[in-house]
Amino acid sequence: YRLGPELEISGYGCEDHFLEGDTFLHSWQCIAELLKTDATDDILCDIGMPISHKNVRYNCRIFILNRKIIVIRPKLALADDGNYRESRWFTSWQHRYQTEDYYLPGIIRNITGQQTV
């Protein structure tokens, strides 16, 4: 098992750049490069990155195993005290006990063959 830090792909310090679509696109491009390699072969990788789902921005964990995305898990509770202002950029996942299909971007579909996760 390999656990990466929160927002590992984009970096936590993007701040208002999380309001820009390019930040999400470039995060997916980084995941695509990772999926092209053997880095996830026979090891579950837990990677943090921003995800936009139904036009809502989430701070998520992506679990990848054997070059496939297994699950995307949005954060349930955001940090909004002291130096943290996560709710400025992200929404917490409100559907605690339900799942939804996430339609993967074309760059990922072309590599994994997956349409949804």
Residue frames as a rotation matrix with the C-alpha (Angstrom) as fourth column:
TYR 1
0.581 0.814 0.000 0.00
0.814 -0.581 0.000 0.00
0.000 0.000 -1.000 0.00
ARG 2
-0.626 -0.755 0.196 1.31
0.764 -0.644 -0.040 3.44
0.156 0.125 0.980 -0.97
LEU 3
0.480 0.786 -0.389 -0.27
0.857 -0.515 0.018 6.49
-0.186 -0.342 -0.921 0.69
GLY 4
-0.469 -0.592 0.655 0.43
0.710 -0.694 -0.120 9.96
0.526 0.409 0.746 -0.71
PRO 5
-0.817 0.107 -0.566 -0.31
0.372 -0.653 -0.660 13.32
-0.440 -0.750 0.494 0.91
GLU 6
0.249 0.958 -0.140 -3.51
0.614 -0.268 -0.742 15.30
-0.749 0.098 -0.655 0.50
LEU 7
0.936 0.201 -0.289 -3.70
-0.098 -0.640 -0.762 17.02
-0.338 0.742 -0.579 -2.90
GLU 8
0.196 -0.933 0.302 -0.42
0.280 0.348 0.895 15.36
-0.940 -0.091 0.330 -3.79
ILE 9
0.077 -0.154 0.985 -0.79
0.982 0.181 -0.048 15.88
-0.171 0.971 0.165 -7.55
SER 10
0.543 0.236 0.806 -1.64
0.525 -0.844 -0.107 19.58
0.656 0.481 -0.582 -7.62
GLY 11
-0.727 -0.678 -0.109 -0.09
0.482 -0.391 -0.784 20.63
0.489 -0.622 0.611 -4.33
TYR 12
-0.016 0.755 -0.655 -2.08
0.993 -0.065 -0.098 22.11
-0.117 -0.652 -0.749 -1.47
GLY 13
-0.368 -0.277 -0.887 -0.85
0.428 -0.898 0.103 25.66
-0.826 -0.341 0.449 -2.12
CYS 14
-0.664 0.140 0.734 -2.71
0.720 -0.142 0.679 26.19
0.200 0.980 -0.006 -5.41
GLU 15
-0.644 0.465 -0.607 -5.34
0.244 -0.628 -0.739 28.19
-0.725 -0.625 0.291 -3.51
ASP 16
0.108 0.812 -0.574 -7.39
-0.419 -0.486 -0.767 30.22
-0.902 0.323 0.288 -6.02
HIS 17
-0.604 -0.333 -0.724 -5.96
-0.797 0.244 0.553 28.18
-0.007 0.911 -0.413 -8.90
PHE 18
-0.858 0.404 0.315 -8.38
0.303 0.896 -0.324 25.49
-0.414 -0.182 -0.892 -7.70
LEU 19
0.090 0.911 -0.402 -11.05
-0.024 -0.402 -0.915 27.77
-0.996 0.092 -0.014 -9.22
GLU 20
-0.033 -0.215 -0.976 -9.47
-0.941 -0.321 0.103 27.26
-0.336 0.922 -0.192 -12.67
GLY 21
0.880 0.472 0.046 -10.28
-0.415 0.813 -0.408 24.29
-0.230 0.340 0.912 -14.90
ASP 22
0.424 -0.793 -0.437 -6.63
-0.517 0.184 -0.836 23.95
0.743 0.581 -0.332 -15.98
THR 23
-0.337 -0.543 0.769 -5.66
-0.941 0.184 -0.283 22.84
0.012 -0.819 -0.573 -12.47
PHE 24
0.323 0.558 0.764 -8.03
-0.513 0.782 -0.354 19.88
-0.795 -0.277 0.539 -12.79
LEU 25
0.943 -0.008 -0.334 -6.96
-0.310 0.350 -0.884 19.12
0.124 0.937 0.327 -16.37
HIS 26
0.102 -0.990 -0.095 -3.26
-0.728 -0.009 -0.686 19.13
0.678 0.140 -0.722 -15.48
SER 27
-0.200 -0.094 0.975 -3.95
-0.867 0.480 -0.131 16.88
-0.456 -0.872 -0.178 -12.48
TRP 28
0.749 0.518 0.412 -5.59
-0.250 0.798 -0.548 14.33
-0.613 0.308 0.728 -14.79
GLN 29
0.730 -0.556 -0.398 -2.64
-0.450 0.047 -0.892 14.62
0.514 0.830 -0.215 -17.17
CYS 30
-0.267 -0.829 0.491 -0.30
-0.942 0.118 -0.314 13.71
0.203 -0.546 -0.813 -14.29
ILE 31
0.111 0.392 0.913 -2.47
-0.563 0.782 -0.268 10.69
-0.819 -0.484 0.307 -13.42
ALA 32
0.946 0.240 -0.217 -2.40
-0.304 0.427 -0.852 9.65
-0.112 0.872 0.477 -17.10
GLU 33
0.222 -0.945 -0.241 1.39
-0.741 -0.003 -0.671 9.69
0.633 0.328 -0.701 -17.10
LEU 34
-0.391 -0.317 0.864 1.42
-0.870 0.434 -0.234 7.57
-0.300 -0.844 -0.445 -13.95
LEU 35
0.465 0.697 0.546 -1.06
-0.439 0.717 -0.542 5.07
-0.769 0.013 0.639 -15.44
LYS 36
0.782 -0.231 -0.579 1.20
-0.547 0.191 -0.815 4.57
0.298 0.954 0.023 -18.47
THR 37
-0.275 -0.961 0.019 3.95
-0.792 0.215 -0.572 3.15
0.546 -0.172 -0.820 -16.23
ASP 38
-0.014 0.194 -0.981 4.25
0.250 0.951 0.184 0.08
0.968 -0.243 -0.062 -14.03
ALA 39
-0.746 -0.378 0.549 4.26
-0.337 -0.496 -0.800 2.24
0.574 -0.782 0.243 -10.87
THR 40
-0.141 0.780 0.609 0.84
-0.987 -0.060 -0.152 0.90
-0.082 -0.622 0.778 -9.79
ASP 41
0.138 0.143 -0.980 1.43
-0.450 0.891 0.066 -2.74
0.882 0.432 0.187 -10.70
ASP 42
0.121 0.020 -0.992 0.69
0.537 0.840 0.083 -4.98
0.835 -0.543 0.091 -7.71
ILE 43
-0.763 -0.265 -0.590 0.52
0.645 -0.377 -0.665 -2.06
-0.046 -0.888 0.458 -5.27
LEU 44
0.373 0.924 0.088 -2.53
0.905 -0.383 0.185 -0.08
0.205 0.010 -0.979 -4.19
CYS 45
-0.760 -0.633 0.146 -1.72
0.610 -0.773 -0.175 3.63
0.223 -0.044 0.974 -4.59
ASP 46
0.378 0.813 -0.444 -3.71
0.908 -0.420 0.004 6.26
-0.183 -0.404 -0.896 -2.70
ILE 47
-0.668 -0.641 0.379 -3.19
0.735 -0.649 0.197 9.61
0.120 0.410 0.904 -4.43
GLY 48
0.012 0.665 -0.746 -4.65
0.635 -0.581 -0.508 13.02
-0.772 -0.468 -0.430 -3.55
MET 49
-0.912 -0.277 0.303 -5.93
0.409 -0.569 0.713 15.38
-0.025 0.775 0.632 -6.23
PRO 50
-0.514 0.770 -0.379 -8.76
-0.428 -0.613 -0.665 17.80
-0.744 -0.179 0.644 -7.01
ILE 51
-0.801 0.382 0.461 -11.74
0.592 0.616 0.519 16.41
-0.086 0.689 -0.720 -8.94
SER 52
-0.674 0.694 -0.253 -14.68
-0.686 -0.715 -0.135 18.22
-0.275 0.083 0.958 -10.52
HIS 53
-0.869 0.480 0.120 -17.86
0.494 0.857 0.150 16.12
-0.031 0.190 -0.981 -10.46
LYS 54
0.111 0.961 0.254 -21.10
0.974 -0.156 0.166 17.54
0.200 0.229 -0.953 -11.86
ASN 55
0.124 -0.198 0.972 -19.47
0.286 -0.931 -0.226 20.99
0.950 0.306 -0.059 -11.86
VAL 56
0.936 0.063 0.347 -18.65
-0.313 -0.306 0.899 20.79
0.163 -0.950 -0.266 -8.13
ARG 57
0.084 -0.991 -0.108 -15.02
-0.493 0.053 -0.869 20.82
0.866 0.126 -0.484 -6.94
TYR 58
0.980 0.190 0.065 -13.92
-0.160 0.538 0.828 18.12
0.122 -0.822 0.557 -4.48
ASN 59
-0.068 -0.969 0.238 -10.67
-0.991 0.039 -0.126 17.38
0.113 -0.244 -0.963 -2.66
CYS 60
0.822 0.546 -0.164 -10.33
-0.555 0.832 -0.011 13.65
0.131 0.100 0.986 -3.39
ARG 61
-0.227 -0.777 0.587 -8.34
-0.581 0.592 0.559 10.49
-0.782 -0.214 -0.585 -2.91
ILE 62
0.528 0.297 -0.796 -7.88
-0.822 0.413 -0.391 8.32
0.213 0.861 0.463 -5.99
PHE 63
0.154 -0.428 0.891 -7.09
-0.456 0.769 0.448 4.66
-0.877 -0.475 -0.076 -5.46
ILE 64
0.475 -0.129 -0.870 -5.19
-0.859 0.148 -0.491 3.04
0.192 0.981 -0.041 -8.32
LEU 65
0.072 -0.447 0.892 -4.16
-0.396 0.808 0.437 -0.61
-0.915 -0.385 -0.119 -8.67
ASN 66
-0.320 -0.314 0.894 -2.62
0.542 0.713 0.444 -2.33
-0.777 0.627 -0.058 -11.69
ARG 67
-0.974 -0.222 0.038 -3.06
0.171 -0.621 0.765 0.71
-0.146 0.751 0.643 -13.93
LYS 68
-0.254 0.952 0.170 -6.79
0.559 0.001 0.829 1.00
0.789 0.305 -0.533 -13.18
ILE 69
-0.715 0.165 0.680 -8.65
-0.553 -0.729 -0.404 3.55
0.429 -0.665 0.612 -11.08
ILE 70
-0.755 0.384 -0.532 -10.47
0.528 0.836 -0.146 1.53
0.389 -0.391 -0.834 -8.41
VAL 71
0.338 0.858 -0.387 -12.32
0.937 -0.270 0.220 4.29
0.084 -0.437 -0.896 -6.56
ILE 72
-0.529 -0.366 0.766 -12.44
0.226 -0.931 -0.288 8.05
0.818 0.021 0.575 -6.14
ARG 73
0.080 0.497 -0.864 -13.21
0.974 0.147 0.174 9.19
0.213 -0.855 -0.472 -2.58
PRO 74
0.067 -0.009 0.998 -14.15
0.108 -0.994 -0.016 12.84
0.992 0.109 -0.066 -1.96
LYS 75
-0.894 -0.430 -0.127 -13.33
0.210 -0.151 -0.966 14.41
0.397 -0.890 0.225 1.38
LEU 76
-0.027 0.940 -0.340 -16.23
0.830 0.211 0.516 14.40
0.557 -0.269 -0.786 3.87
ALA 77
0.780 0.215 -0.587 -15.10
0.560 -0.658 0.504 17.21
-0.278 -0.722 -0.633 6.17
LEU 78
0.401 -0.612 0.682 -13.11
0.498 -0.479 -0.723 20.26
0.769 0.630 0.113 5.10
ALA 79
-0.178 -0.567 -0.804 -10.53
0.971 -0.235 -0.050 22.15
-0.161 -0.790 0.592 7.15
ASP 80
0.240 0.334 0.912 -11.69
0.522 -0.836 0.169 25.71
0.819 0.435 -0.375 7.75
ASP 81
0.956 0.050 -0.288 -9.91
0.282 -0.419 0.863 26.76
-0.078 -0.906 -0.415 10.91
GLY 82
0.274 -0.913 -0.303 -6.69
0.284 -0.224 0.932 28.68
-0.919 -0.342 0.198 11.46
ASN 83
-0.496 -0.627 -0.601 -4.72
-0.414 -0.438 0.798 28.79
-0.763 0.645 -0.042 8.22
TYR 84
-0.872 0.140 0.470 -7.12
0.411 0.731 0.545 26.56
-0.267 0.668 -0.695 6.29
ARG 85
-0.316 0.791 -0.524 -9.93
-0.591 -0.597 -0.543 27.75
-0.742 0.138 0.656 4.01
GLU 86
-0.892 -0.145 0.428 -10.78
0.162 0.781 0.603 24.62
-0.422 0.608 -0.673 2.08
SER 87
-0.021 0.973 0.229 -14.45
0.754 0.166 -0.635 25.51
-0.656 0.160 -0.738 1.63
ARG 88
0.097 -0.035 -0.995 -13.34
-0.422 -0.907 -0.009 28.48
-0.902 0.420 -0.103 -0.46
TRP 89
-0.495 -0.443 -0.748 -12.24
-0.857 0.107 0.504 26.02
-0.143 0.890 -0.432 -3.16
PHE 90
-0.864 0.092 -0.494 -13.94
-0.064 0.955 0.291 22.69
0.499 0.283 -0.819 -2.42
THR 91
0.132 0.931 0.339 -17.25
-0.897 -0.033 0.441 21.22
0.422 -0.363 0.831 -1.32
SER 92
-0.700 -0.304 0.646 -17.45
-0.592 0.753 -0.287 18.35
-0.399 -0.583 -0.707 1.14
TRP 93
-0.763 0.414 -0.496 -19.17
-0.111 0.672 0.732 15.18
0.636 0.614 -0.467 -0.08
GLN 94
-0.491 0.671 0.555 -22.72
-0.871 -0.368 -0.326 15.22
-0.014 -0.643 0.765 1.27
HIS 95
0.503 0.707 -0.497 -23.85
-0.745 0.647 0.165 11.74
0.438 0.287 0.852 0.14
ARG 96
-0.081 -0.693 0.716 -22.12
-0.978 0.194 0.078 9.83
-0.193 -0.694 -0.693 2.91
TYR 97
-0.316 -0.005 0.949 -23.61
-0.258 0.963 -0.080 6.37
-0.913 -0.270 -0.305 2.27
GLN 98
0.774 0.543 0.326 -24.07
0.159 0.332 -0.930 6.37
-0.613 0.771 0.170 -1.47
THR 99
-0.417 -0.896 0.150 -21.89
0.352 -0.007 0.936 6.09
-0.838 0.443 0.318 -4.51
GLU 100
0.704 0.539 -0.462 -22.13
-0.240 -0.431 -0.870 7.72
-0.668 0.723 -0.174 -7.92
ASP 101
0.444 -0.550 0.707 -20.51
0.868 0.459 -0.188 6.90
-0.221 0.698 0.681 -11.23
TYR 102
0.319 -0.451 -0.834 -17.78
-0.215 -0.891 0.399 9.30
-0.923 0.052 -0.381 -12.23
TYR 103
0.928 0.015 0.372 -17.21
0.354 0.277 -0.893 9.60
-0.117 0.961 0.252 -15.97
LEU 104
0.177 -0.970 -0.166 -13.48
0.543 -0.044 0.839 9.60
-0.821 -0.239 0.519 -16.53
PRO 105
0.403 -0.098 -0.910 -11.89
-0.577 -0.799 -0.170 12.13
-0.710 0.594 -0.379 -18.90
GLY 106
0.955 0.063 -0.291 -10.90
-0.288 0.450 -0.845 10.92
0.078 0.891 0.448 -22.37
ILE 107
0.121 -0.991 -0.062 -7.18
-0.817 -0.064 -0.573 11.00
0.563 0.120 -0.817 -21.58
ILE 108
-0.447 -0.220 0.867 -7.78
-0.782 0.567 -0.259 8.38
-0.435 -0.794 -0.425 -18.86
ARG 109
0.585 0.743 0.324 -10.32
-0.430 0.623 -0.653 6.32
-0.688 0.243 0.684 -20.85
ASN 110
0.724 -0.346 -0.597 -7.80
-0.587 0.146 -0.796 5.96
0.362 0.927 -0.097 -23.65
ILE 111
-0.352 -0.932 0.091 -5.21
-0.816 0.258 -0.517 4.50
0.458 -0.256 -0.851 -21.28
THR 112
-0.732 0.046 0.680 -7.29
-0.531 0.586 -0.612 2.31
-0.427 -0.809 -0.405 -18.94
GLY 113
-0.814 0.527 -0.245 -10.27
0.085 0.525 0.847 1.44
0.574 0.669 -0.472 -21.13
GLN 114
-0.532 0.627 -0.569 -12.50
0.794 0.135 -0.593 2.45
-0.295 -0.767 -0.570 -18.23
GLN 115
-0.230 0.551 0.802 -15.50
0.483 -0.651 0.585 4.70
0.845 0.523 -0.116 -18.92
THR 116
0.491 0.472 0.732 -16.56
-0.455 -0.578 0.678 5.22
0.743 -0.666 -0.068 -15.32
VAL 117
-0.645 -0.573 -0.506 -15.36
0.211 0.503 -0.838 4.53
0.735 -0.647 -0.204 -11.82
